[in-house]
């Protein structure tokens, strides 16, 4: 099966030099099939608009791998709870914010229930020991409730360009190592 990778940014987008834009370029360099969806108004996201845009992209692009960053994880939870997407081969949940986040700009995404089904054969939660948007205790609780493996990065902040995650060879290698 050919890899079809959908990359979903969070609040504020993931323009260069963020690892998500780098990853999209690296996948494309190998003639990979990648969609780096740009949601409308990334600085003031609206859950319902983003959900509609994601639903259209899931139907049109038909990914088998989805990589979420930040509030895109919460968006994926809403998709799982409300629309029951087609099952993926792999799902990467990178740096999700707390389920009790109270940032005004992303308030439309809350409250959010943890889904009973992530609609992926394999999932991986990736967090950091010092993410300002979620405590390690919250991340560990999320991992237990999702019942998926977790990879904890030491002092990686919010795993974004501000915390020196522009090029991120580890995630690229993870994607390359997935079954073809």
KEKE-3310 file (N, C-alpha, C; in steps of 0.2 Angstrom, whole numbers, plus 5000, padded with zeros to 4 digits):
npx = (5004:5003:5010:5000:5001:4994:4996:4993:4992:4993:4986:4990:4997:5010:5021:5037:5050:5045:5044:5034:5032:5044:5045:5034:5040:5051:5045:5039:5050:5055:5046:5035:5018:5009:4999:4998:4988:4982:4973:4959:4961:4972:4977:4966:4958:4943:4933:4922:4923:4936:4934:4925:4934:4944:4936:4932:4945:4950:4941:4944:4958:4961:4970:4982:4990:4991:4996:4996:4998:4998:4984:4977:4977:4966:4956:4956:4951:4938:4934:4934:4925:4913:4912:4916:4928:4936:4946:4963:4980:4991:4993:4999:5000:5006:5012:4999:4988:4983:4968:4960:4963:4963:4964:4960:4959:4958:4946:4935:4937:4935:4923:4931:4929:4939:4941:4934:4938:4952:4952:4963:4975:4987:4994:5003:5007:5016:5025:5032:5044:5043:5032:5023:5009:5004:5004:5016:5010:4996:4998:5003:4991:4982:4988:4986:4972:4969:4975:4987:5004:5017:5029:5041:5049:5064:5064:5059:5050:5036:5037:5040:5045:5049:5055:5066:5063:5064:5070:5067:5073:5070:5056:5054:5061:5053:5041:5046:5050:5038:5027:5026)
npy = (4994:5011:5025:5038:5052:5063:5079:5088:5104:5114:5127:5143:5138:5129:5134:5135:5138:5126:5108:5101:5107:5105:5091:5088:5093:5084:5072:5074:5076:5063:5058:5055:5054:5067:5077:5093:5101:5117:5125:5136:5152:5151:5157:5161:5149:5140:5127:5120:5125:5120:5107:5104:5107:5097:5085:5086:5085:5073:5064:5068:5066:5054:5048:5036:5038:5049:5064:5073:5089:5098:5108:5101:5088:5088:5092:5080:5071:5076:5073:5059:5056:5061:5060:5048:5042:5034:5020:5022:5017:5022:5033:5048:5057:5072:5082:5085:5098:5101:5093:5102:5114:5132:5143:5157:5159:5146:5141:5136:5123:5116:5109:5093:5076:5061:5050:5034:5026:5028:5026:5020:5008:5008:5018:5032:5042:5057:5066:5079:5082:5095:5102:5117:5117:5105:5095:5083:5073:5074:5070:5057:5052:5054:5045:5033:5032:5032:5021:5018:5017:5028:5041:5049:5064:5072:5088:5095:5105:5112:5104:5111:5124:5134:5127:5122:5112:5110:5104:5087:5072:5060:5058:5058:5046:5037:5037:5033:5020:5013:5000:4997)
npz = (5000:4995:5004:5010:5017:5028:5035:5049:5055:5070:5081:5075:5065:5055:5048:5038:5049:5055:5060:5054:5041:5036:5036:5027:5015:5014:5013:5000:4992:4990:4981:4988:4993:4999:5010:5016:5024:5025:5037:5038:5044:5055:5066:5074:5076:5072:5078:5071:5058:5055:5057:5046:5035:5037:5036:5023:5017:5021:5014:5001:4999:5005:5016:5023:5033:5047:5054:5068:5076:5091:5094:5083:5087:5096:5088:5080:5089:5090:5077:5078:5088:5082:5068:5064:5056:5041:5044:5048:5044:5052:5065:5072:5086:5091:5103:5110:5117:5134:5140:5147:5143:5143:5133:5125:5111:5106:5111:5106:5103:5114:5127:5126:5123:5127:5114:5111:5101:5090:5077:5070:5065:5071:5083:5090:5104:5106:5117:5127:5140:5146:5140:5138:5137:5142:5156:5161:5169:5165:5151:5153:5159:5148:5138:5145:5145:5131:5128:5120:5114:5120:5117:5125:5124:5130:5137:5126:5124:5116:5105:5093:5081:5089:5099:5094:5084:5069:5057:5059:5060:5066:5066:5052:5049:5056:5048:5036:5039:5041:5036:5018)
capx = (5000:5007:5009:4997:5002:4991:4999:4988:4995:4989:4985:4996:5000:5017:5025:5044:5055:5042:5046:5029:5033:5051:5043:5031:5045:5056:5041:5038:5057:5055:5040:5029:5011:5008:4995:5000:4982:4982:4967:4958:4963:4976:4978:4960:4954:4936:4933:4917:4926:4942:4931:4923:4939:4947:4932:4933:4952:4950:4937:4947:4965:4961:4976:4982:4994:4989:5001:4993:5002:4995:4976:4975:4975:4959:4952:4956:4947:4931:4932:4933:4919:4907:4911:4919:4932:4939:4952:4970:4986:4995:4991:5004:4998:5011:5011:4993:4987:4979:4960:4957:4966:4958:4967:4954:4959:4956:4941:4929:4939:4933:4926:4933:4930:4944:4938:4935:4941:4955:4951:4969:4977:4993:4994:5008:5007:5023:5025:5038:5044:5042:5028:5020:5002:5001:5009:5018:5004:4991:5000:5002:4984:4979:4991:4982:4965:4969:4978:4992:5011:5019:5036:5042:5055:5066:5065:5057:5045:5029:5039:5039:5051:5052:5059:5071:5061:5063:5072:5066:5074:5067:5049:5054:5063:5047:5037:5049:5050:5031:5026:5024)
capy = (5000:5017:5029:5044:5056:5069:5082:5093:5109:5117:5134:5147:5135:5126:5136:5135:5132:5120:5102:5099:5110:5102:5084:5088:5093:5078:5066:5075:5075:5056:5057:5053:5057:5071:5083:5097:5105:5123:5126:5143:5157:5147:5161:5161:5143:5138:5120:5118:5126:5116:5100:5103:5107:5091:5080:5086:5083:5065:5061:5069:5064:5047:5046:5030:5040:5056:5067:5079:5093:5103:5107:5096:5082:5089:5091:5073:5068:5077:5069:5052:5056:5064:5058:5041:5042:5028:5018:5023:5013:5025:5040:5051:5062:5075:5088:5088:5102:5098:5093:5107:5120:5138:5148:5160:5158:5139:5139:5132:5115:5113:5103:5088:5069:5057:5045:5027:5024:5033:5025:5019:5002:5009:5025:5034:5048:5060:5072:5082:5083:5102:5106:5122:5116:5099:5092:5076:5069:5074:5066:5050:5050:5053:5039:5027:5032:5031:5014:5018:5019:5035:5042:5056:5068:5076:5095:5097:5110:5110:5101:5115:5127:5138:5123:5119:5106:5112:5097:5081:5066:5054:5057:5056:5039:5033:5037:5029:5013:5010:4995:5000)
capz = (5000:4995:5010:5009:5023:5029:5041:5052:5060:5076:5082:5073:5059:5056:5042:5039:5050:5059:5058:5049:5034:5034:5035:5020:5010:5014:5010:4993:4989:4989:4977:4992:4993:5006:5010:5022:5024:5029:5039:5038:5050:5060:5072:5077:5073:5074:5078:5066:5051:5054:5056:5040:5031:5038:5033:5015:5015:5022:5009:4994:4999:5008:5019:5027:5039:5049:5059:5071:5080:5095:5094:5078:5091:5099:5082:5078:5094:5089:5071:5080:5092:5079:5061:5063:5049:5038:5048:5046:5046:5057:5068:5076:5090:5093:5108:5111:5123:5139:5139:5151:5141:5143:5129:5122:5104:5104:5116:5102:5103:5121:5130:5121:5126:5124:5110:5113:5095:5086:5070:5067:5067:5076:5085:5094:5107:5107:5121:5130:5148:5148:5136:5142:5136:5145:5161:5160:5172:5160:5145:5155:5159:5141:5136:5148:5143:5124:5127:5115:5116:5121:5116:5129:5123:5135:5136:5119:5124:5113:5099:5087:5079:5095:5104:5089:5080:5062:5055:5064:5057:5070:5064:5045:5049:5058:5042:5031:5042:5041:5030:5012)
cpx = (5004:5005:5006:4997:4999:4994:4994:4991:4990:4988:4991:4999:5007:5021:5033:5046:5052:5044:5040:5030:5039:5049:5039:5035:5049:5052:5040:5045:5058:5049:5035:5023:5009:5003:4996:4994:4983:4975:4966:4959:4966:4977:4972:4956:4947:4935:4928:4920:4932:4939:4929:4928:4943:4943:4932:4940:4952:4946:4941:4954:4965:4967:4976:4987:4992:4994:4998:4998:4997:4987:4973:4973:4968:4954:4951:4951:4940:4929:4930:4926:4912:4906:4913:4922:4934:4945:4959:4975:4989:4993:4996:5001:5003:5010:5004:4992:4983:4971:4957:4960:4961:4961:4961:4954:4957:4950:4935:4931:4937:4926:4927:4933:4935:4940:4939:4938:4945:4955:4958:4972:4983:4993:5000:5007:5014:5022:5032:5038:5042:5037:5023:5012:4999:5006:5011:5013:4998:4992:5000:4995:4981:4982:4987:4975:4964:4972:4983:4999:5012:5027:5037:5049:5057:5067:5064:5052:5038:5031:5037:5045:5054:5056:5064:5069:5059:5064:5071:5067:5071:5060:5049:5056:5057:5042:5040:5049:5043:5031:5024:5018)
cpy = (5006:5022:5036:5048:5062:5073:5088:5097:5111:5124:5138:5144:5132:5127:5135:5140:5126:5114:5099:5101:5106:5094:5084:5088:5087:5072:5067:5074:5067:5053:5054:5057:5060:5076:5087:5103:5111:5125:5134:5146:5153:5151:5161:5155:5142:5130:5117:5119:5121:5109:5099:5103:5100:5085:5080:5083:5075:5062:5062:5066:5056:5045:5039:5032:5048:5058:5073:5082:5098:5102:5103:5090:5082:5089:5084:5069:5069:5074:5062:5051:5057:5061:5051:5040:5035:5026:5019:5018:5015:5032:5042:5057:5066:5081:5090:5092:5098:5098:5098:5114:5126:5144:5151:5159:5151:5136:5135:5125:5112:5114:5098:5081:5065:5051:5038:5024:5029:5032:5024:5012:5003:5017:5026:5041:5051:5066:5074:5083:5090:5106:5111:5121:5110:5097:5085:5071:5068:5070:5059:5047:5049:5047:5033:5026:5030:5023:5013:5019:5026:5035:5049:5058:5072:5083:5097:5102:5108:5107:5105:5119:5131:5133:5119:5113:5109:5106:5092:5075:5060:5053:5055:5048:5035:5032:5032:5021:5010:5006:4999:4997)
cpz = (5000:5001:5007:5016:5023:5036:5043:5057:5066:5076:5080:5066:5060:5050:5044:5045:5054:5056:5053:5042:5032:5032:5028:5014:5009:5011:5002:4989:4986:4984:4981:4991:4999:5005:5016:5022:5028:5031:5039:5045:5056:5066:5077:5075:5076:5073:5072:5059:5050:5053:5049:5034:5031:5035:5026:5013:5016:5016:5002:4994:5001:5011:5022:5033:5040:5054:5062:5075:5084:5095:5088:5081:5093:5093:5080:5083:5092:5082:5073:5084:5088:5072:5059:5056:5047:5042:5044:5047:5052:5059:5073:5080:5094:5097:5108:5117:5128:5137:5143:5149:5141:5139:5125:5115:5102:5108:5112:5102:5109:5123:5124:5125:5123:5120:5112:5107:5091:5079:5066:5070:5072:5077:5090:5097:5108:5111:5123:5137:5150:5143:5140:5141:5139:5150:5159:5163:5168:5154:5147:5156:5152:5138:5138:5145:5135:5123:5121:5118:5116:5120:5120:5127:5128:5133:5129:5118:5120:5106:5093:5086:5085:5100:5099:5086:5073:5058:5061:5061:5060:5067:5056:5045:5051:5052:5037:5033:5042:5035:5024:5009)
residu = (UNK:UNK:UNK:UNK:UNK:UNK:UNK:UNK:UNK:UNK:UNK:UNK:UNK:UNK:UNK:UNK:UNK:UNK:UNK:UNK:UNK:UNK:UNK:UNK:UNK:UNK:UNK:UNK:UNK:UNK:UNK:UNK:UNK:UNK:UNK:UNK:UNK:UNK:UNK:UNK:UNK:UNK:UNK:UNK:UNK:UNK:UNK:UNK:UNK:UNK:UNK:UNK:UNK:UNK:UNK:UNK:UNK:UNK:UNK:UNK:UNK:UNK:UNK:UNK:UNK:UNK:UNK:UNK:UNK:UNK:UNK:UNK:UNK:UNK:UNK:UNK:UNK:UNK:UNK:UNK:UNK:UNK:UNK:UNK:UNK:UNK:UNK:UNK:UNK:UNK:UNK:UNK:UNK:UNK:UNK:UNK:UNK:UNK:UNK:UNK:UNK:UNK:UNK:UNK:UNK:UNK:UNK:UNK:UNK:UNK:UNK:UNK:UNK:UNK:UNK:UNK:UNK:UNK:UNK:UNK:UNK:UNK:UNK:UNK:UNK:UNK:UNK:UNK:UNK:UNK:UNK:UNK:UNK:UNK:UNK:UNK:UNK:UNK:UNK:UNK:UNK:UNK:UNK:UNK:UNK:UNK:UNK:UNK:UNK:UNK:UNK:UNK:UNK:UNK:UNK:UNK:UNK:UNK:UNK:UNK:UNK:UNK:UNK:UNK:UNK:UNK:UNK:UNK:UNK:UNK:UNK:UNK:UNK:UNK:UNK:UNK:UNK:UNK:UNK:UNK)
# end
